[in-house]
Every structure is written in C-alpha cells, then in structure tokens.
Amino acid sequence: MPDRDPRFVHLARTLSEADLIATTLTGNGVPARVMDRNAGGGTFGLTMMGARGAGGIEVWVDDPAHADEAKSIIEELKALTVERAERA
C-alpha cells in the first residue's frame, strides 16, 4: 500500500461502506469523513459504482492522534458484521 496521510484509517469498496465507517466512527467520538466524495474517491481504479483493483474510497479521521482508536473501532465493526452473518 502506498504511503498515506496519517489521518487515513480505511479504504472502502463502495461509497455506502465509506459512509457507514465514517458515521460509526463519528458516533463513537472519533470525528471522521469520507474523502473526495464528489470525485468518487479519486483513487486509481475507482468507478462511481465502487472500487476495483487497488483503488477505493478513503475514510480519514479529523485528528491523526485518533487513527489507532478508529482502526480498533473498524475492526470491532468488521467482527460484529461477521458474527451477525454467521448467525443468519
């Protein structure tokens, strides 16, 4: 993965995923935002329908000091999603 801004915390495949992550982080006291929303993410390989290849839609925290906390919240969200899918 190329060097990224220290505020970068997640690379989403879709705008919906990026919005979910940013909203979850903000709701947990870690202000975050979807970057380049109007450009569809602005990352190589991205289309407006989602990411392909190495591209994607970036989610950044406002304060890089909260990046580790944000990544922990994201991992918890992923684990919860897997757990719910396994129960379904």
C-alpha positions as a printed NumPy array, in Angstrom:
array([[  0.   ,   0.   ,   0.   ],
       [  1.39 ,   3.416,  -0.875],
       [  2.281,   5.923,   1.83 ],
       [ -0.864,   7.63 ,   3.048],
       [ -1.736,  10.595,   5.189],
       [ -1.674,   9.637,   8.9  ],
       [ -5.389,  10.513,   9.082],
       [ -6.223,   7.643,   6.69 ],
       [ -7.962,   4.779,   8.519],
       [ -9.942,   2.741,   5.972],
       [-10.188,   2.018,   2.258],
       [-13.81 ,   1.268,   1.381],
       [-15.032,  -0.557,  -1.71 ],
       [-18.221,   1.5  ,  -2.032],
       [-19.482,   4.915,  -1.029],
       [-22.073,   3.234,   1.216],
       [-19.335,   1.365,   3.085],
       [-17.292,   4.551,   3.46 ],
       [-20.331,   6.414,   4.799],
       [-21.066,   3.615,   7.283],
       [-17.488,   3.65 ,   8.585],
       [-17.299,   7.452,   8.873],
       [-20.691,   7.633,  10.604],
       [-19.797,   4.819,  13.015],
       [-16.502,   6.46 ,  13.929],
       [-18.079,   9.871,  14.442],
       [-20.846,   8.318,  16.542],
       [-18.171,   6.737,  18.725],
       [-16.453,  10.06 ,  19.407],
       [-13.864,   9.873,  16.622],
       [-14.801,  12.509,  14.022],
       [-14.187,  11.107,  10.537],
       [-15.046,  11.896,   6.941],
       [-15.235,  10.322,   3.512],
       [-12.588,  11.877,   1.3  ],
       [-13.204,  13.1  ,  -2.25 ],
       [-16.885,  12.121,  -2.157],
       [-17.738,  14.077,  -5.315],
       [-14.791,  12.643,  -7.211],
       [-15.899,   9.121,  -6.346],
       [-12.854,   8.702,  -4.138],
       [-10.282,   9.962,  -6.577],
       [ -8.183,   6.819,  -6.237],
       [ -6.812,   4.753,  -9.134],
       [ -9.179,   2.014, -10.23 ],
       [-12.305,   3.625,  -8.809],
       [-15.624,   3.948, -10.534],
       [-18.722,   5.656,  -9.172],
       [-20.234,   2.192,  -8.617],
       [-17.405,   1.041,  -6.374],
       [-13.718,   0.272,  -6.307],
       [-11.817,  -2.219,  -8.368],
       [ -8.189,  -3.204,  -8.272],
       [ -6.113,  -1.354,  -5.67 ],
       [ -8.378,   1.705,  -5.574],
       [-11.124,   2.61 ,  -3.188],
       [-12.775,   5.358,  -1.218],
       [-10.722,   6.662,   1.678],
       [-12.029,   7.383,   5.162],
       [ -9.937,   9.762,   7.264],
       [-10.183,  10.847,  10.885],
       [-10.027,  14.574,  11.561],
       [ -7.24 ,  14.17 ,  14.128],
       [ -4.386,  11.758,  13.346],
       [ -3.978,  11.156,  17.083],
       [ -7.256,   9.192,  16.895],
       [ -6.21 ,   6.954,  13.984],
       [ -5.362,   3.916,  16.124],
       [ -8.629,   4.19 ,  18.046],
       [-10.521,   4.489,  14.751],
       [ -8.846,   1.379,  13.354],
       [ -9.815,  -0.551,  16.501],
       [-13.444,   0.541,  16.122],
       [-13.391,  -0.522,  12.468],
       [-12.031,  -3.962,  13.403],
       [-14.775,  -4.334,  16.03 ],
       [-17.381,  -3.387,  13.417],
       [-15.987,  -5.96 ,  10.982],
       [-16.027,  -8.675,  13.669],
       [-19.615,  -7.809,  14.596],
       [-20.653,  -7.956,  10.945],
       [-19.077, -11.413,  10.53 ],
       [-20.686, -12.633,  13.748],
       [-24.123, -11.47 ,  12.632],
       [-23.683, -13.04 ,   9.196],
       [-22.731, -16.373,  10.741],
       [-25.871, -16.351,  12.892],
       [-28.143, -15.557,   9.947]])
